[in-house]
Amino acid sequence: IFSGTVLHSSSTTTFTALPETHPYLSEIKPALSAIRKACRITTHLQPTTAQSNISGLNKKDASPVTIGDFAVQALVLNLLEK
């Protein structure tokens, strides 16, 4: 499905392609697609929400719940429904 190298600020991660005969390939492909879409959504929303006065909600542990969180949740629920 994929292969390559990911560069992080402090390390490099190398990953290899899954064989087309992998027993869970039919589950992995849609999951990877959902992850890519979620990344695009949050990347797109991050500059907008960071510069706005929208504070979002806070959970019991005081961590924020943002518009991006809700958008990704909607995306994942939609994909799981299919």
Buried (B, 14 or more C-beta within 10 A) or exposed (E): EEEEEEEEEEEEEEEEEBEEEEEEEEEBEEEEEBEEBBEEBBEEBEEEBEEEEEEEEEEEEEEEEBBBBEBBEEBBEEBEEE
